[in-house]
Amino acid sequence: MTYKEKKITEHELERLLNFLDSDEGIRIDNEREHIFVNKTAKRYCIDISKDTGDEFHYRNSVNETMNLLKNYINPTSEIVSY
C-alpha cells in the first residue's frame, strides 16, 4: 500500500481536519518535535513525538485540536497531509 504526501499551509490545516478520514493523517515537523494527527470515529488523536518520547493528546473537535496545534506550529514548520 502506498500513500501520497502533500504539503499544506497552516490555513488549509483546519479545513482538512474537518474532512479527515480514519485512514488519513497530518504530520507537522519542526525543530523540536514531530506531531501526528489522526481521527477515529469520535475524536482526534494527536501524537507529539520528541526525543524524550511520545505524548498522546485527545480532542473532541476541530477547534480543540487547532487550539493545541497552534502551540506547535511556527513559521518554519512543515505541514503534510497523507
Summary of the structure (lengths in Angstrom):
residues: 82
radius of gyration: 11.9
end to end distance: 12.6
largest distance: 32.9
contacts: 207
relative contact order: 0.29
helix: 21%
strand: 38%
